[in-house]
Amino acid sequence: MSTRFTIKKLGAQGDGIAETESGDLFIPFTLPGETVTAARERDRAALMAVLEASPLRIEPACRHFTECGGCALQHFEAEAYRQWKREKVVHALKGFDCEIDALIACAPHTRRRVVLAARRSDTGMLLGFNRHLSPEIISISECPISLPEIVAALDRLRALADLICATTKSFRMAVTVTGSGLDVAVHESGKLGEHQRRIASNFVLAQGFARLSIDDEIVIEPRKPVVMFGSVAVAVPPGAFLQATEAAEQTMAEIVAGHLKRAKKVADLFAGCGSFALRLAAKSEVHAVEGDAAALSALDKGSRFATGLKRVTGERRDLFRRPLTFKELNAFDGLVFDPPRAGAEDQSKQIARSDVPFVAAVSCNPVTLARDLRILIDGGYTLKSVTPIDQFLWSPHVEAVALLEKPRKRR
């Protein structure tokens, strides 16, 4: 049974919010000012019809929109969407004495890594994304956020999923565009038999994919998947973390490098495969700290085979359990940290006690960024700038780079 609602505002996840007697009601794919009918279930409702549309409602870019759960905001006019996304950072940092820069926009067809869901069904192999808030997989034939190389390979990826599937459950297929071809990292597809492994390997060779790995074990690697971090080529390990778009990564790296340009010794915390460290090493000595052994090894090999870099050292360390102490940090005059969504609370407490003069904080979660920045500011840092960056097009997620300074104590 559907009911009529008026949308008052957008929520943090991009859902429209209607105010009701029993509290806020979240209705996906709606916009402020719209009158809609929706079928309610507790505090959520499924959109049935838009009776009065917002002037900011536009035609979505993808035929799968509202079915596929990959995008939340394709129906939102571009400039209004960008303002809303910037406002997420503004809201999270309310009370901080710093102007938030304009959002750096994300272009369509630029995402280089997507995580697809797959499952064998009665009608064949499903490959796509889960329906919004549902385990149901919507099989896709287009994806306007992804690089054309991924979209062009969807049928071949679906065929590969069918070849390696050894489970009745759904499984994940992470696909990354690299300089060597597509890197396909599969998780939870079941144990491959030797015959299946040979067939899948022959298929990968025939299709020109760079690598197939299953649960982090390399099945076949015709060519090492290589990603460029500035001028440095890095052979990334299976399932390696990469920024979603190359353009956003480059922009963030330029902001960070500009802030740390006077630093002779830099620490890169949560360094991953070296997206910041190997660029910064063009002008500074860099100590890269990362908990994942495979990522750190890739960074190390990339630095060893590169030319024109300053000294790069690496340290494997779980910064959540054992953050660098303020005494260790005082050996550096510049620092960048880019933690997962949970942020870096304990590490921030040590940075706050240090006298590192230039700090760059990179985050994909404005809420935990605000917490970590408050720790740093309470420790004597001044927040100089915050730049929101959209590399998760039409989603509620937003990246930000915050730059801080502290006068260095005389030693």
TORDO-218729 format. One record per residue (C-alpha): z, x, y; residue in three letters. Coordinates in nm, 3 decimals. Layout:
<rs>
@pz:Z	px:X	py:Y	residuo:ala
...
</rs>
This chain:
<rs>
@pz:0.000	px:0.000	py:0.000	residuo:met
@pz:-0.102	px:0.147	py:0.337	residuo:ser
@pz:0.077	px:0.117	py:0.672	residuo:thr
@pz:-0.032	px:0.177	py:1.029	residuo:arg
@pz:0.109	px:0.486	py:1.207	residuo:phe
@pz:0.065	px:0.666	py:1.539	residuo:thr
@pz:0.059	px:1.047	py:1.529	residuo:ile
@pz:0.287	px:1.206	py:1.790	residuo:lys
@pz:0.242	px:1.579	py:1.727	residuo:lys
@pz:0.139	px:1.847	py:1.480	residuo:leu
@pz:0.397	px:2.001	py:1.249	residuo:gly
@pz:0.436	px:2.369	py:1.163	residuo:ala
@pz:0.208	px:2.335	py:0.858	residuo:gln
@pz:-0.065	px:2.154	py:1.051	residuo:gly
@pz:0.024	px:1.802	py:0.935	residuo:asp
@pz:0.031	px:1.518	py:1.186	residuo:gly
@pz:0.380	px:1.377	py:1.242	residuo:ile
@pz:0.451	px:1.008	py:1.293	residuo:ala
@pz:0.797	px:0.901	py:1.407	residuo:glu
@pz:0.950	px:0.623	py:1.194	residuo:thr
@pz:1.289	px:0.455	py:1.171	residuo:glu
@pz:1.375	px:0.666	py:0.868	residuo:ser
@pz:1.264	px:0.995	py:1.024	residuo:gly
@pz:0.950	px:1.203	py:1.070	residuo:asp
@pz:0.656	px:1.124	py:0.843	residuo:leu
@pz:0.403	px:1.399	py:0.766	residuo:phe
@pz:0.038	px:1.292	py:0.733	residuo:ile
@pz:-0.216	px:1.568	py:0.660	residuo:pro
@pz:-0.556	px:1.585	py:0.834	residuo:phe
@pz:-0.447	px:1.385	py:1.140	residuo:thr
@pz:-0.416	px:1.477	py:1.509	residuo:leu
@pz:-0.180	px:1.384	py:1.795	residuo:pro
@pz:-0.264	px:1.052	py:1.958	residuo:gly
@pz:-0.444	px:0.909	py:1.657	residuo:glu
@pz:-0.375	px:0.573	py:1.501	residuo:thr
@pz:-0.414	px:0.585	py:1.124	residuo:val
@pz:-0.337	px:0.400	py:0.807	residuo:thr
@pz:-0.163	px:0.596	py:0.534	residuo:ala
@pz:0.008	px:0.539	py:0.199	residuo:ala
@pz:0.367	px:0.654	py:0.229	residuo:arg
@pz:0.577	px:0.833	py:-0.031	residuo:glu
@pz:0.916	px:0.944	py:0.103	residuo:arg
@pz:0.858	px:1.174	py:0.403	residuo:asp
@pz:0.487	px:1.228	py:0.335	residuo:arg
@pz:0.184	px:1.000	py:0.337	residuo:ala
@pz:-0.178	px:1.022	py:0.222	residuo:ala
@pz:-0.431	px:0.944	py:0.495	residuo:leu
@pz:-0.632	px:0.632	py:0.419	residuo:met
@pz:-0.830	px:0.576	py:0.742	residuo:ala
@pz:-0.843	px:0.689	py:1.106	residuo:val
@pz:-0.845	px:0.374	py:1.320	residuo:leu
@pz:-0.839	px:0.545	py:1.660	residuo:glu
@pz:-0.956	px:0.907	py:1.658	residuo:ala
@pz:-0.842	px:1.182	py:1.893	residuo:ser
@pz:-1.110	px:1.320	py:2.128	residuo:pro
@pz:-1.021	px:1.657	py:1.973	residuo:leu
@pz:-1.132	px:1.545	py:1.625	residuo:arg
@pz:-1.453	px:1.721	py:1.515	residuo:ile
@pz:-1.673	px:1.725	py:1.206	residuo:glu
@pz:-1.526	px:1.967	py:0.948	residuo:pro
@pz:-1.725	px:2.274	py:0.849	residuo:ala
@pz:-1.694	px:2.220	py:0.474	residuo:cys
@pz:-1.778	px:1.934	py:0.239	residuo:arg
@pz:-1.460	px:2.004	py:0.040	residuo:his
@pz:-1.225	px:1.961	py:0.337	residuo:phe
@pz:-0.935	px:1.717	py:0.273	residuo:thr
@pz:-0.988	px:1.754	py:-0.104	residuo:glu
@pz:-0.955	px:2.131	py:-0.136	residuo:cys
@pz:-0.615	px:2.247	py:-0.011	residuo:gly
@pz:-0.744	px:2.579	py:0.122	residuo:gly
@pz:-0.777	px:2.460	py:0.484	residuo:cys
@pz:-0.557	px:2.228	py:0.689	residuo:ala
@pz:-0.723	px:2.211	py:1.031	residuo:leu
@pz:-1.103	px:2.207	py:1.011	residuo:gln
@pz:-1.099	px:1.872	py:1.194	residuo:his
@pz:-0.934	px:2.022	py:1.505	residuo:phe
@pz:-1.149	px:2.123	py:1.807	residuo:glu
@pz:-1.171	px:2.504	py:1.824	residuo:ala
@pz:-1.001	px:2.575	py:2.157	residuo:glu
@pz:-0.722	px:2.324	py:2.093	residuo:ala
@pz:-0.673	px:2.473	py:1.746	residuo:tyr
@pz:-0.639	px:2.823	py:1.894	residuo:arg
@pz:-0.390	px:2.702	py:2.155	residuo:gln
@pz:-0.184	px:2.534	py:1.882	residuo:trp
@pz:-0.182	px:2.850	py:1.673	residuo:lys
@pz:-0.075	px:3.066	py:1.968	residuo:arg
@pz:0.196	px:2.811	py:2.045	residuo:glu
@pz:0.347	px:2.873	py:1.698	residuo:lys
@pz:0.424	px:3.230	py:1.809	residuo:val
@pz:0.538	px:3.115	py:2.155	residuo:val
@pz:0.777	px:2.864	py:1.996	residuo:his
@pz:0.919	px:3.117	py:1.748	residuo:ala
@pz:0.982	px:3.369	py:2.029	residuo:leu
@pz:1.126	px:3.118	py:2.276	residuo:lys
@pz:1.397	px:3.290	py:2.476	residuo:gly
@pz:1.242	px:3.636	py:2.451	residuo:phe
@pz:1.157	px:3.798	py:2.784	residuo:asp
@pz:0.792	px:3.868	py:2.710	residuo:cys
@pz:0.463	px:3.692	py:2.777	residuo:glu
@pz:0.265	px:3.611	py:2.463	residuo:ile
@pz:-0.094	px:3.734	py:2.483	residuo:asp
@pz:-0.394	px:3.511	py:2.418	residuo:ala
@pz:-0.474	px:3.454	py:2.052	residuo:leu
@pz:-0.739	px:3.682	py:1.905	residuo:ile
@pz:-0.965	px:3.439	py:1.722	residuo:ala
@pz:-1.097	px:3.457	py:1.366	residuo:cys
@pz:-1.465	px:3.397	py:1.298	residuo:ala
@pz:-1.585	px:3.191	py:1.000	residuo:pro
@pz:-1.737	px:3.368	py:0.698	residuo:his
@pz:-1.518	px:3.679	py:0.740	residuo:thr
@pz:-1.240	px:3.652	py:0.481	residuo:arg
@pz:-1.282	px:3.936	py:0.231	residuo:arg
@pz:-1.018	px:3.836	py:-0.023	residuo:arg
@pz:-0.955	px:3.491	py:-0.170	residuo:val
@pz:-0.731	px:3.380	py:-0.455	residuo:val
@pz:-0.907	px:3.113	py:-0.659	residuo:leu
@pz:-0.751	px:2.881	py:-0.914	residuo:ala
@pz:-0.925	px:2.827	py:-1.249	residuo:ala
@pz:-0.875	px:2.606	py:-1.552	residuo:arg
@pz:-1.088	px:2.491	py:-1.844	residuo:arg
@pz:-1.133	px:2.114	py:-1.843	residuo:ser
@pz:-1.315	px:1.855	py:-2.052	residuo:asp
@pz:-1.608	px:1.879	py:-1.811	residuo:thr
@pz:-1.623	px:2.259	py:-1.799	residuo:gly
@pz:-1.459	px:2.544	py:-1.611	residuo:met
@pz:-1.299	px:2.449	py:-1.280	residuo:leu
@pz:-1.291	px:2.721	py:-1.012	residuo:leu
@pz:-1.174	px:2.663	py:-0.659	residuo:gly
@pz:-0.850	px:2.575	py:-0.481	residuo:phe
@pz:-0.567	px:2.336	py:-0.553	residuo:asn
@pz:-0.576	px:1.997	py:-0.388	residuo:arg
@pz:-0.328	px:1.970	py:-0.099	residuo:his
@pz:0.027	px:1.976	py:-0.248	residuo:leu
@pz:-0.110	px:1.920	py:-0.598	residuo:ser
@pz:-0.174	px:2.124	py:-0.916	residuo:pro
@pz:-0.519	px:1.960	py:-0.943	residuo:glu
@pz:-0.801	px:2.213	py:-0.898	residuo:ile
@pz:-1.094	px:2.119	py:-0.675	residuo:ile
@pz:-1.398	px:2.311	py:-0.793	residuo:ser
@pz:-1.587	px:2.442	py:-0.489	residuo:ile
@pz:-1.951	px:2.521	py:-0.417	residuo:ser
@pz:-1.903	px:2.650	py:-0.061	residuo:glu
@pz:-1.629	px:2.810	py:0.148	residuo:cys
@pz:-1.687	px:2.864	py:0.522	residuo:pro
@pz:-1.389	px:3.098	py:0.563	residuo:ile
@pz:-1.511	px:3.348	py:0.299	residuo:ser
@pz:-1.760	px:3.631	py:0.323	residuo:leu
@pz:-2.107	px:3.531	py:0.199	residuo:pro
@pz:-2.076	px:3.776	py:-0.091	residuo:glu
@pz:-1.794	px:3.565	py:-0.238	residuo:ile
@pz:-1.971	px:3.232	py:-0.186	residuo:val
@pz:-2.294	px:3.364	py:-0.340	residuo:ala
@pz:-2.100	px:3.472	py:-0.650	residuo:ala
@pz:-1.909	px:3.145	py:-0.714	residuo:leu
@pz:-2.126	px:3.038	py:-1.008	residuo:asp
@pz:-2.104	px:3.383	py:-1.167	residuo:arg
@pz:-1.729	px:3.395	py:-1.110	residuo:leu
@pz:-1.696	px:3.053	py:-1.273	residuo:arg
@pz:-1.892	px:3.183	py:-1.572	residuo:ala
@pz:-1.666	px:3.490	py:-1.591	residuo:leu
@pz:-1.357	px:3.267	py:-1.577	residuo:ala
@pz:-1.497	px:3.074	py:-1.872	residuo:asp
@pz:-1.551	px:3.396	py:-2.070	residuo:leu
@pz:-1.199	px:3.531	py:-2.020	residuo:ile
@pz:-1.005	px:3.205	py:-2.041	residuo:cys
@pz:-0.757	px:3.215	py:-2.331	residuo:ala
@pz:-0.515	px:2.949	py:-2.211	residuo:thr
@pz:-0.502	px:2.575	py:-2.158	residuo:thr
@pz:-0.314	px:2.628	py:-1.831	residuo:lys
@pz:-0.449	px:2.713	py:-1.487	residuo:ser
@pz:-0.477	px:3.079	py:-1.388	residuo:phe
@pz:-0.552	px:3.284	py:-1.077	residuo:arg
@pz:-0.860	px:3.488	py:-0.992	residuo:met
@pz:-0.830	px:3.711	py:-0.683	residuo:ala
@pz:-1.171	px:3.818	py:-0.558	residuo:val
@pz:-1.208	px:4.099	py:-0.303	residuo:thr
@pz:-1.524	px:4.223	py:-0.135	residuo:val
@pz:-1.523	px:4.604	py:-0.138	residuo:thr
@pz:-1.778	px:4.869	py:-0.052	residuo:gly
@pz:-1.854	px:4.901	py:-0.425	residuo:ser
@pz:-1.894	px:4.532	py:-0.505	residuo:gly
@pz:-1.661	px:4.249	py:-0.602	residuo:leu
@pz:-1.319	px:4.342	py:-0.738	residuo:asp
@pz:-1.193	px:4.061	py:-0.963	residuo:val
@pz:-0.821	px:4.059	py:-1.048	residuo:ala
@pz:-0.715	px:3.784	py:-1.289	residuo:val
@pz:-0.361	px:3.672	py:-1.367	residuo:his
@pz:-0.222	px:3.450	py:-1.646	residuo:glu
@pz:-0.555	px:3.377	py:-1.817	residuo:ser
@pz:-0.414	px:3.453	py:-2.164	residuo:gly
@pz:-0.452	px:3.747	py:-2.400	residuo:lys
@pz:-0.810	px:3.860	py:-2.457	residuo:leu
@pz:-0.933	px:3.931	py:-2.807	residuo:gly
@pz:-1.157	px:4.232	py:-2.863	residuo:glu
@pz:-1.468	px:4.016	py:-2.894	residuo:his
@pz:-1.386	px:3.834	py:-2.570	residuo:gln
@pz:-1.320	px:4.166	py:-2.399	residuo:arg
@pz:-1.661	px:4.305	py:-2.500	residuo:arg
@pz:-1.844	px:3.991	py:-2.387	residuo:ile
@pz:-1.658	px:3.987	py:-2.052	residuo:ala
@pz:-1.724	px:4.359	py:-1.999	residuo:ser
@pz:-2.096	px:4.318	py:-2.065	residuo:asn
@pz:-2.105	px:4.026	py:-1.821	residuo:phe
@pz:-1.932	px:4.231	py:-1.548	residuo:val
@pz:-2.185	px:4.512	py:-1.598	residuo:leu
@pz:-2.480	px:4.273	py:-1.590	residuo:ala
@pz:-2.357	px:4.099	py:-1.273	residuo:gln
@pz:-2.286	px:4.419	py:-1.083	residuo:gly
@pz:-1.916	px:4.353	py:-1.024	residuo:phe
@pz:-1.711	px:4.663	py:-0.939	residuo:ala
@pz:-1.410	px:4.587	py:-1.160	residuo:arg
@pz:-1.239	px:4.329	py:-1.378	residuo:leu
@pz:-0.864	px:4.352	py:-1.433	residuo:ser
@pz:-0.636	px:4.108	py:-1.613	residuo:ile
@pz:-0.263	px:4.110	py:-1.539	residuo:asp
@pz:-0.310	px:4.449	py:-1.365	residuo:asp
@pz:-0.478	px:4.606	py:-1.673	residuo:glu
@pz:-0.830	px:4.728	py:-1.603	residuo:ile
@pz:-1.071	px:4.571	py:-1.854	residuo:val
@pz:-1.377	px:4.744	py:-1.711	residuo:ile
@pz:-1.445	px:4.938	py:-1.392	residuo:glu
@pz:-1.813	px:5.028	py:-1.353	residuo:pro
@pz:-1.741	px:5.151	py:-0.998	residuo:arg
@pz:-1.409	px:5.217	py:-0.829	residuo:lys
@pz:-1.358	px:4.949	py:-0.562	residuo:pro
@pz:-1.350	px:5.134	py:-0.231	residuo:val
@pz:-1.224	px:5.005	py:0.105	residuo:val
@pz:-1.258	px:5.192	py:0.435	residuo:met
@pz:-0.947	px:5.236	py:0.649	residuo:phe
@pz:-1.105	px:5.372	py:0.964	residuo:gly
@pz:-1.304	px:5.674	py:0.847	residuo:ser
@pz:-1.108	px:5.714	py:0.522	residuo:val
@pz:-1.236	px:5.576	py:0.190	residuo:ala
@pz:-0.961	px:5.448	py:-0.040	residuo:val
@pz:-1.007	px:5.342	py:-0.402	residuo:ala
@pz:-0.770	px:5.044	py:-0.410	residuo:val
@pz:-0.575	px:4.950	py:-0.727	residuo:pro
@pz:-0.611	px:4.610	py:-0.901	residuo:pro
@pz:-0.461	px:4.327	py:-0.697	residuo:gly
@pz:-0.391	px:4.554	py:-0.400	residuo:ala
@pz:-0.272	px:4.393	py:-0.078	residuo:phe
@pz:-0.534	px:4.395	py:0.197	residuo:leu
@pz:-0.541	px:4.223	py:0.533	residuo:gln
@pz:-0.742	px:3.902	py:0.497	residuo:ala
@pz:-1.024	px:4.006	py:0.729	residuo:thr
@pz:-1.156	px:4.349	py:0.818	residuo:glu
@pz:-1.189	px:4.255	py:1.187	residuo:ala
@pz:-0.822	px:4.151	py:1.213	residuo:ala
@pz:-0.712	px:4.469	py:1.039	residuo:glu
@pz:-0.913	px:4.681	py:1.281	residuo:gln
@pz:-0.774	px:4.493	py:1.582	residuo:thr
@pz:-0.415	px:4.534	py:1.463	residuo:met
@pz:-0.473	px:4.903	py:1.392	residuo:ala
@pz:-0.612	px:4.959	py:1.742	residuo:glu
@pz:-0.313	px:4.786	py:1.904	residuo:ile
@pz:-0.070	px:4.991	py:1.696	residuo:val
@pz:-0.256	px:5.318	py:1.753	residuo:ala
@pz:-0.266	px:5.260	py:2.128	residuo:gly
@pz:0.111	px:5.212	py:2.135	residuo:his
@pz:0.182	px:5.519	py:1.920	residuo:leu
@pz:-0.076	px:5.748	py:2.083	residuo:lys
@pz:0.190	px:5.984	py:2.222	residuo:arg
@pz:0.381	px:6.009	py:1.894	residuo:ala
@pz:0.339	px:6.337	py:1.707	residuo:lys
@pz:0.526	px:6.219	py:1.396	residuo:lys
@pz:0.491	px:5.858	py:1.283	residuo:val
@pz:0.657	px:5.659	py:1.005	residuo:ala
@pz:0.458	px:5.378	py:0.842	residuo:asp
@pz:0.698	px:5.146	py:0.658	residuo:leu
@pz:0.565	px:4.900	py:0.398	residuo:phe
@pz:0.252	px:5.115	py:0.416	residuo:ala
@pz:0.052	px:4.955	py:0.133	residuo:gly
@pz:-0.269	px:5.145	py:0.061	residuo:cys
@pz:-0.274	px:5.301	py:0.408	residuo:gly
@pz:-0.448	px:5.061	py:0.646	residuo:ser
@pz:-0.231	px:5.188	py:0.934	residuo:phe
@pz:-0.122	px:5.529	py:0.804	residuo:ala
@pz:-0.469	px:5.668	py:0.742	residuo:leu
@pz:-0.596	px:5.558	py:1.082	residuo:arg
@pz:-0.289	px:5.693	py:1.262	residuo:leu
@pz:-0.328	px:6.026	py:1.079	residuo:ala
@pz:-0.633	px:6.101	py:1.291	residuo:ala
@pz:-0.393	px:6.197	py:1.573	residuo:lys
@pz:-0.040	px:6.210	py:1.429	residuo:ser
@pz:0.148	px:6.339	py:1.129	residuo:glu
@pz:0.233	px:6.034	py:0.918	residuo:val
@pz:0.503	px:5.965	py:0.662	residuo:his
@pz:0.405	px:5.656	py:0.459	residuo:ala
@pz:0.680	px:5.465	py:0.276	residuo:val
@pz:0.585	px:5.201	py:0.017	residuo:glu
@pz:0.754	px:5.050	py:-0.286	residuo:gly
@pz:0.440	px:4.996	py:-0.496	residuo:asp
@pz:0.347	px:5.310	py:-0.688	residuo:ala
@pz:-0.021	px:5.223	py:-0.734	residuo:ala
@pz:-0.071	px:5.149	py:-0.364	residuo:ala
@pz:0.104	px:5.471	py:-0.262	residuo:leu
@pz:-0.108	px:5.672	py:-0.508	residuo:ser
@pz:-0.426	px:5.521	py:-0.361	residuo:ala
@pz:-0.309	px:5.614	py:-0.010	residuo:leu
@pz:-0.229	px:5.969	py:-0.121	residuo:asp
@pz:-0.568	px:6.020	py:-0.288	residuo:lys
@pz:-0.746	px:5.877	py:0.014	residuo:gly
@pz:-0.572	px:6.122	py:0.245	residuo:ser
@pz:-0.635	px:6.421	py:0.016	residuo:arg
@pz:-1.011	px:6.365	py:0.002	residuo:phe
@pz:-1.048	px:6.281	py:0.371	residuo:ala
@pz:-1.134	px:6.530	py:0.643	residuo:thr
@pz:-1.000	px:6.558	py:0.996	residuo:gly
@pz:-0.656	px:6.411	py:0.928	residuo:leu
@pz:-0.316	px:6.541	py:1.027	residuo:lys
@pz:-0.057	px:6.586	py:0.752	residuo:arg
@pz:0.013	px:6.271	py:0.550	residuo:val
@pz:0.316	px:6.247	py:0.322	residuo:thr
@pz:0.422	px:5.959	py:0.101	residuo:gly
@pz:0.750	px:5.827	py:-0.033	residuo:glu
@pz:0.798	px:5.557	py:-0.295	residuo:arg
@pz:1.095	px:5.350	py:-0.186	residuo:arg
@pz:1.205	px:4.987	py:-0.201	residuo:asp
@pz:1.278	px:4.927	py:0.165	residuo:leu
@pz:1.451	px:4.596	py:0.092	residuo:phe
@pz:1.710	px:4.765	py:-0.129	residuo:arg
@pz:1.716	px:5.104	py:0.040	residuo:arg
@pz:1.583	px:5.100	py:0.396	residuo:pro
@pz:1.531	px:5.427	py:0.580	residuo:leu
@pz:1.853	px:5.506	py:0.763	residuo:thr
@pz:1.864	px:5.556	py:1.138	residuo:phe
@pz:1.932	px:5.925	py:1.081	residuo:lys
@pz:1.614	px:5.957	py:0.873	residuo:glu
@pz:1.419	px:5.759	py:1.131	residuo:leu
@pz:1.528	px:5.988	py:1.413	residuo:asn
@pz:1.289	px:6.250	py:1.275	residuo:ala
@pz:1.000	px:6.037	py:1.409	residuo:phe
@pz:0.883	px:5.952	py:1.757	residuo:asp
@pz:0.673	px:5.652	py:1.651	residuo:gly
@pz:0.702	px:5.385	py:1.386	residuo:leu
@pz:0.507	px:5.086	py:1.251	residuo:val
@pz:0.634	px:4.836	py:0.995	residuo:phe
@pz:0.439	px:4.555	py:0.831	residuo:asp
@pz:0.663	px:4.377	py:0.578	residuo:pro
@pz:0.589	px:4.070	py:0.363	residuo:pro
@pz:0.661	px:3.720	py:0.496	residuo:arg
@pz:1.036	px:3.764	py:0.437	residuo:ala
@pz:1.041	px:4.023	py:0.714	residuo:gly
@pz:1.253	px:4.338	py:0.725	residuo:ala
@pz:1.603	px:4.242	py:0.833	residuo:glu
@pz:1.795	px:4.534	py:0.683	residuo:asp
@pz:1.530	px:4.787	py:0.785	residuo:gln
@pz:1.530	px:4.645	py:1.139	residuo:ser
@pz:1.905	px:4.702	py:1.162	residuo:lys
@pz:1.848	px:5.071	py:1.090	residuo:gln
@pz:1.558	px:5.095	py:1.335	residuo:ile
@pz:1.780	px:4.932	py:1.600	residuo:ala
@pz:2.038	px:5.209	py:1.554	residuo:arg
@pz:1.772	px:5.481	py:1.577	residuo:ser
@pz:1.626	px:5.640	py:1.888	residuo:asp
@pz:1.258	px:5.618	py:1.784	residuo:val
@pz:1.094	px:5.556	py:2.124	residuo:pro
@pz:0.785	px:5.362	py:2.015	residuo:phe
@pz:0.792	px:5.085	py:1.753	residuo:val
@pz:0.518	px:4.845	py:1.641	residuo:ala
@pz:0.619	px:4.540	py:1.436	residuo:ala
@pz:0.343	px:4.358	py:1.245	residuo:val
@pz:0.416	px:4.021	py:1.086	residuo:ser
@pz:0.248	px:3.722	py:0.923	residuo:cys
@pz:0.557	px:3.504	py:0.980	residuo:asn
@pz:0.663	px:3.434	py:1.342	residuo:pro
@pz:1.005	px:3.307	py:1.228	residuo:val
@pz:1.112	px:3.626	py:1.051	residuo:thr
@pz:0.942	px:3.832	py:1.323	residuo:leu
@pz:1.166	px:3.662	py:1.581	residuo:ala
@pz:1.474	px:3.747	py:1.375	residuo:arg
@pz:1.373	px:4.111	py:1.338	residuo:asp
@pz:1.279	px:4.146	py:1.706	residuo:leu
@pz:1.618	px:4.006	py:1.810	residuo:arg
@pz:1.786	px:4.276	py:1.601	residuo:ile
@pz:1.575	px:4.547	py:1.768	residuo:leu
@pz:1.630	px:4.414	py:2.120	residuo:ile
@pz:2.005	px:4.388	py:2.063	residuo:asp
@pz:1.984	px:4.754	py:1.957	residuo:gly
@pz:1.839	px:4.859	py:2.292	residuo:gly
@pz:1.466	px:4.809	py:2.251	residuo:tyr
@pz:1.250	px:4.640	py:2.516	residuo:thr
@pz:0.978	px:4.406	py:2.397	residuo:leu
@pz:0.660	px:4.509	py:2.581	residuo:lys
@pz:0.396	px:4.279	py:2.433	residuo:ser
@pz:0.319	px:4.033	py:2.152	residuo:val
@pz:-0.039	px:3.968	py:2.039	residuo:thr
@pz:-0.110	px:3.673	py:1.806	residuo:pro
@pz:-0.404	px:3.728	py:1.572	residuo:ile
@pz:-0.573	px:3.458	py:1.367	residuo:asp
@pz:-0.699	px:3.598	py:1.040	residuo:gln
@pz:-0.617	px:3.286	py:0.836	residuo:phe
@pz:-0.878	px:3.050	py:0.981	residuo:leu
@pz:-0.798	px:2.675	py:0.975	residuo:trp
@pz:-0.461	px:2.740	py:0.810	residuo:ser
@pz:-0.114	px:2.719	py:0.968	residuo:pro
@pz:-0.058	px:3.092	py:0.921	residuo:his
@pz:-0.078	px:3.340	py:1.210	residuo:val
@pz:-0.036	px:3.715	py:1.238	residuo:glu
@pz:0.132	px:3.891	py:1.532	residuo:ala
@pz:0.175	px:4.248	py:1.655	residuo:val
@pz:0.482	px:4.318	py:1.869	residuo:ala
@pz:0.526	px:4.646	py:2.059	residuo:leu
@pz:0.867	px:4.780	py:2.159	residuo:leu
@pz:1.005	px:5.082	py:2.342	residuo:glu
@pz:1.343	px:5.251	py:2.381	residuo:lys
@pz:1.433	px:5.550	py:2.602	residuo:pro
@pz:1.494	px:5.846	py:2.376	residuo:arg
@pz:1.837	px:6.008	py:2.391	residuo:lys
@pz:1.852	px:6.372	py:2.487	residuo:arg
@pz:1.945	px:6.590	py:2.193	residuo:arg
</rs>
